[in-house]
Amino acid sequence: MLRFGTAGLRGPLRDGPDGMNVATVSRATAGLAAWLRERCLGGGAVVVGRDARHGSAEFATATAEIFTAAGFPVTLLPEPVPTPVVAFAVRELGAVAGVQITASHNPPADNGYKVYLDGGSQLIAPADTEIERCIEQVTEPIAREPVAVSGAELVERYLARVAALPRLLGGPGERADVRIALTALHGVGGELAVRALAAAGFTDVHVVDEQYAPDPDFPTVAFPNPEEPGAADLLLALAARVDADLAIALDPDADRCALGVPGPDGWRMLRGDETGVLLADYVLRTRPADPLVATTLVSSRMLSKLAAARSARYAETLTGFKWLARAGEGLVYAYEEAIGHCVDPSTVRDKDGISAAVAAADLVALLTAEEGSLLGELDSYAVEFGLHSGGQVSLRLPDQAAATARTAALRATPPSEIAGTPVKFTDQSQIRGRLRTDALIFEADDFRLVVRPSGTEPKLKCYLEVFTPASDHAALPEARRRAAHRLAELETFCHTLANE
């Protein structure tokens, strides 16, 4: 049967226990309800939401009806909603659990069942395996009881909170008008993002019409992920055409946000690490008492240096927001390089593309009023902390078992040098404590490489970062040239791993 991976179930739409279908969803819900009752949480409120993928409406209805029959008061949200709305609603209502039917940015043939516990956080071990055991004990028939949709006011409360973020996070200061180009990539975030931006004062928003309305077939992109090559082409073309100041791409369930910016060579998308350090500095402008910022093992080292310079604490976690949301007391911002950003963890304890979009728009408004820009800020960081140039190589393999096998082979015979440079090797699976995971780290004075199998897709993922000093702004072009050459050498090494 499908196993609980990142925050729940995810798999192809097909019959059988290894596919996403009504029977699988029903068993999962009955098992989750039983697990909650075992912990004396029976009768607590449950929130159920869905995206607009194939099967999502049917799966959400089944989930809500089974919880209702099991004695839980259920809020079944009336329309397809972004995933962060469900995370918000769980926390806002004090619900014992939330379920969002979504496969995020997976291909059209997939769907998923995402679970929130602990005040709106993704589930973690041992809850995942305990729930699986409860699912295995489910017997037919599974009772269902009709439930009416409700909770439209929760969406409005979420919007009100997001609209207040510029005042809460950006602090005082002059703000220039900002023109924004936006795509929802055929997902459910378009309308809500436009409304949130307008409520925060950003009304000059132009959308990619071909990708604005939800469409579960995602007809204009090979993969509905803003990080994939070509996925943001229509967005960047629109941004150039309307002379925008900022381009925003949401993934289909709007929990991720990628930014595009104009530069001397035209428009380009920022890497998740670049956006991460920019938004961290934005949040830290208000200097809350003893703030904590966090990122993951595979993200850039830049955030740790920024945190020290801004008198903030820094934490590092395993990949995934189920860990980042639990990074520690005083958390004010967390991000992962895969374009996930949490700018308001006291309200949404997960990545949230819509609130990140509003924060990014406000940052651009502040910088423009100061005659600055996002790229200008990144240049300043490069001079202050050194140029941190990153990249990623994703090697698609026949299945996840193949990715795990490649990692095991590399672990058994790790290279002593990469690209002609001796490296220090760390097997993260042998680390004791909270950072133990199936990942391999290779470090040299001027670069860092992390290799791990993907937790959700049949991929071997390689995370690259090169460190290059730059004494001043005049030194940046040469530093970038050296960094690009070094990254190319590392990418060549990573591609050899696909054939081993």
Solvent accessible surface area in square Angstrom, and as a share of the most:
residue,aa,sasa,rsa
1,M,73,0.33
2,L,28,0.14
3,R,132,0.48
4,F,16,0.07
5,G,36,0.34
6,T,56,0.32
7,A,0,0.00
8,G,3,0.03
9,L,8,0.04
10,R,64,0.23
11,G,7,0.07
12,P,41,0.26
13,L,56,0.28
14,R,122,0.45
15,D,128,0.66
16,G,35,0.33
17,P,90,0.57
18,D,66,0.34
19,G,0,0.00
20,M,2,0.01
21,N,22,0.11
22,V,42,0.24
23,A,62,0.48
24,T,14,0.08
25,V,0,0.00
26,S,11,0.07
27,R,68,0.25
28,A,1,0.01
29,T,0,0.00
30,A,20,0.15
31,G,0,0.00
32,L,0,0.00
33,A,1,0.01
34,A,27,0.21
35,W,19,0.07
36,L,0,0.00
37,R,116,0.42
38,E,111,0.50
39,R,91,0.33
40,C,125,0.75
41,L,69,0.34
42,G,41,0.40
43,G,42,0.40
44,G,18,0.18
45,A,35,0.27
46,V,1,0.00
47,V,0,0.00
48,V,0,0.00
49,G,0,0.00
50,R,49,0.18
51,D,3,0.02
52,A,28,0.22
53,R,11,0.04
54,H,79,0.35
55,G,29,0.28
56,S,1,0.00
57,A,50,0.39
58,E,104,0.47
59,F,7,0.03
60,A,1,0.01
61,T,52,0.30
62,A,0,0.00
63,T,0,0.00
64,A,0,0.00
65,E,28,0.12
66,I,6,0.03
67,F,0,0.00
68,T,30,0.17
69,A,37,0.29
70,A,36,0.28
71,G,49,0.47
72,F,3,0.01
73,P,75,0.47
74,V,22,0.13
75,T,23,0.13
76,L,12,0.06
77,L,3,0.01
78,P,38,0.24
79,E,109,0.49
80,P,41,0.26
81,V,7,0.04
82,P,3,0.02
83,T,0,0.00
84,P,0,0.00
85,V,0,0.00
86,V,0,0.00
87,A,0,0.00
88,F,6,0.02
89,A,0,0.00
90,V,0,0.00
91,R,88,0.32
92,E,74,0.33
93,L,70,0.35
94,G,61,0.59
95,A,7,0.06
96,V,28,0.16
97,A,0,0.00
98,G,0,0.00
99,V,0,0.00
100,Q,0,0.00
101,I,0,0.00
102,T,5,0.03
103,A,0,0.00
104,S,5,0.03
105,H,19,0.08
106,N,7,0.04
107,P,43,0.27
108,P,41,0.26
109,A,64,0.50
110,D,22,0.11
111,N,0,0.00
112,G,0,0.00
113,Y,1,0.00
114,K,18,0.08
115,V,0,0.00
116,Y,0,0.00
117,L,7,0.03
118,D,90,0.47
119,G,27,0.26
120,G,0,0.00
121,S,0,0.00
122,Q,1,0.01
123,L,3,0.02
124,I,37,0.19
125,A,60,0.47
126,P,88,0.56
127,A,13,0.10
128,D,22,0.11
129,T,65,0.38
130,E,37,0.17
131,I,0,0.00
132,E,18,0.08
133,R,130,0.47
134,C,11,0.07
135,I,7,0.04
136,E,88,0.39
137,Q,132,0.59
138,V,22,0.12
139,T,107,0.62
140,E,119,0.53
141,P,127,0.80
142,I,34,0.17
143,A,72,0.56
144,R,108,0.40
145,E,86,0.39
146,P,114,0.72
147,V,38,0.22
148,A,82,0.64
149,V,87,0.50
150,S,50,0.32
151,G,6,0.06
152,A,58,0.45
153,E,91,0.41
154,L,1,0.01
155,V,20,0.12
156,E,85,0.38
157,R,98,0.36
158,Y,1,0.00
159,L,10,0.05
160,A,65,0.51
161,R,83,0.30
162,V,4,0.02
163,A,22,0.17
164,A,22,0.17
165,L,1,0.00
166,P,13,0.08
167,R,167,0.61
168,L,65,0.32
169,L,24,0.12
170,G,3,0.03
171,G,11,0.11
172,P,135,0.85
173,G,48,0.46
174,E,143,0.64
175,R,86,0.31
176,A,31,0.24
177,D,140,0.72
178,V,8,0.05
179,R,91,0.33
180,I,0,0.00
181,A,0,0.00
182,L,0,0.00
183,T,1,0.00
184,A,0,0.00
185,L,0,0.00
186,H,5,0.02
187,G,3,0.03
188,V,14,0.08
189,G,1,0.01
190,G,1,0.01
191,E,114,0.51
192,L,15,0.07
193,A,1,0.01
194,V,41,0.23
195,R,95,0.35
196,A,0,0.00
197,L,1,0.00
198,A,44,0.34
199,A,65,0.51
200,A,21,0.16
201,G,57,0.55
202,F,15,0.06
203,T,109,0.63
204,D,52,0.27
205,V,29,0.17
206,H,63,0.28
207,V,36,0.21
208,V,5,0.03
209,D,112,0.58
210,E,105,0.47
211,Q,1,0.01
212,Y,64,0.24
213,A,65,0.51
214,P,71,0.44
215,D,46,0.24
216,P,34,0.21
217,D,81,0.42
218,F,7,0.03
219,P,87,0.55
220,T,59,0.35
221,V,20,0.12
222,A,91,0.70
223,F,64,0.27
224,P,0,0.00
225,N,14,0.07
226,P,7,0.05
227,E,76,0.34
228,E,37,0.17
229,P,130,0.82
230,G,44,0.42
231,A,4,0.03
232,A,7,0.06
233,D,88,0.45
234,L,67,0.33
235,L,0,0.00
236,L,33,0.16
237,A,50,0.39
238,L,14,0.07
239,A,0,0.00
240,A,60,0.47
241,R,171,0.62
242,V,28,0.16
243,D,110,0.57
244,A,5,0.04
245,D,56,0.29
246,L,0,0.00
247,A,0,0.00
248,I,0,0.00
249,A,1,0.00
250,L,0,0.00
251,D,0,0.00
252,P,5,0.03
253,D,1,0.00
254,A,0,0.00
255,D,2,0.01
256,R,31,0.11
257,C,1,0.01
258,A,5,0.04
259,L,3,0.01
260,G,0,0.00
261,V,4,0.02
262,P,60,0.38
263,G,27,0.26
264,P,133,0.84
265,D,147,0.76
266,G,38,0.37
267,W,48,0.17
268,R,99,0.36
269,M,43,0.19
270,L,8,0.04
271,R,73,0.26
272,G,5,0.05
273,D,22,0.11
274,E,24,0.11
275,T,3,0.02
276,G,0,0.00
277,V,5,0.03
278,L,3,0.01
279,L,2,0.01
280,A,0,0.00
281,D,21,0.11
282,Y,1,0.00
283,V,3,0.01
284,L,0,0.00
285,R,88,0.32
286,T,57,0.33
287,R,130,0.47
288,P,47,0.29
289,A,102,0.79
290,D,95,0.49
291,P,7,0.04
292,L,6,0.03
293,V,0,0.00
294,A,0,0.00
295,T,0,0.00
296,T,0,0.00
297,L,6,0.03
298,V,10,0.06
299,S,3,0.02
300,S,6,0.04
301,R,43,0.16
302,M,17,0.08
303,L,0,0.00
304,S,35,0.23
305,K,79,0.33
306,L,0,0.00
307,A,1,0.00
308,A,81,0.63
309,A,53,0.41
310,R,44,0.16
311,S,98,0.63
312,A,13,0.10
313,R,94,0.34
314,Y,64,0.24
315,A,16,0.12
316,E,30,0.14
317,T,11,0.07
318,L,22,0.11
319,T,38,0.22
320,G,13,0.12
321,F,2,0.01
322,K,34,0.14
323,W,73,0.26
324,L,0,0.00
325,A,10,0.08
326,R,70,0.26
327,A,25,0.19
328,G,39,0.38
329,E,153,0.69
330,G,40,0.38
331,L,26,0.13
332,V,27,0.16
333,Y,0,0.00
334,A,1,0.00
335,Y,2,0.01
336,E,15,0.07
337,E,19,0.08
338,A,13,0.10
339,I,4,0.02
340,G,0,0.00
341,H,1,0.00
342,C,2,0.01
343,V,1,0.01
344,D,13,0.07
345,P,17,0.11
346,S,77,0.49
347,T,18,0.11
348,V,7,0.04
349,R,57,0.21
350,D,0,0.00
351,K,13,0.05
352,D,3,0.02
353,G,1,0.01
354,I,1,0.00
355,S,3,0.02
356,A,0,0.00
357,A,1,0.00
358,V,0,0.00
359,A,0,0.00
360,A,1,0.01
361,A,0,0.00
362,D,0,0.00
363,L,6,0.03
364,V,10,0.06
365,A,0,0.00
366,L,2,0.01
367,L,4,0.02
368,T,57,0.33
369,A,42,0.32
370,E,109,0.49
371,E,168,0.75
372,G,36,0.35
373,S,57,0.37
374,L,8,0.04
375,L,36,0.18
376,G,32,0.31
377,E,46,0.21
378,L,22,0.11
379,D,36,0.19
380,S,47,0.30
381,Y,7,0.03
382,A,2,0.02
383,V,43,0.25
384,E,93,0.42
385,F,31,0.13
386,G,14,0.14
387,L,17,0.08
388,H,15,0.07
389,S,18,0.12
390,G,13,0.13
391,G,23,0.22
392,Q,69,0.31
393,V,10,0.06
394,S,48,0.31
395,L,13,0.07
396,R,111,0.41
397,L,21,0.11
398,P,117,0.74
399,D,70,0.36
400,Q,78,0.35
401,A,75,0.58
402,A,21,0.16
403,A,0,0.00
404,T,68,0.40
405,A,59,0.46
406,R,59,0.22
407,T,1,0.00
408,A,48,0.37
409,A,54,0.42
410,L,11,0.05
411,R,61,0.22
412,A,79,0.61
413,T,107,0.62
414,P,50,0.31
415,P,35,0.22
416,S,92,0.59
417,E,93,0.42
418,I,3,0.01
419,A,39,0.30
420,G,62,0.59
421,T,32,0.19
422,P,102,0.64
423,V,23,0.13
424,K,136,0.57
425,F,65,0.27
426,T,32,0.18
427,D,21,0.11
428,Q,11,0.05
429,S,20,0.13
430,Q,124,0.55
431,I,63,0.32
432,R,224,0.82
433,G,60,0.58
434,R,167,0.61
435,L,36,0.18
436,R,142,0.52
437,T,41,0.24
438,D,49,0.26
439,A,0,0.00
440,L,0,0.00
441,I,9,0.05
442,F,0,0.00
443,E,61,0.28
444,A,20,0.16
445,D,150,0.78
446,D,46,0.24
447,F,0,0.00
448,R,19,0.07
449,L,0,0.00
450,V,1,0.01
451,V,0,0.00
452,R,40,0.15
453,P,17,0.11
454,S,9,0.06
455,G,47,0.46
456,T,47,0.27
457,E,23,0.10
458,P,48,0.30
459,K,13,0.06
460,L,2,0.01
461,K,29,0.12
462,C,0,0.00
463,Y,11,0.04
464,L,6,0.03
465,E,12,0.05
466,V,3,0.02
467,F,49,0.20
468,T,9,0.05
469,P,105,0.66
470,A,10,0.07
471,S,100,0.65
472,D,69,0.36
473,H,102,0.45
474,A,90,0.70
475,A,31,0.24
476,L,5,0.02
477,P,91,0.57
478,E,75,0.34
479,A,1,0.01
480,R,102,0.37
481,R,144,0.53
482,R,99,0.36
483,A,1,0.01
484,A,61,0.47
485,H,114,0.51
486,R,36,0.13
487,L,22,0.11
488,A,51,0.40
489,E,58,0.26
490,L,0,0.00
491,E,62,0.28
492,T,90,0.52
493,F,39,0.16
494,C,0,0.00
495,H,101,0.45
496,T,62,0.36
497,L,5,0.02
498,A,31,0.24
499,N,132,0.68
500,E,125,0.56
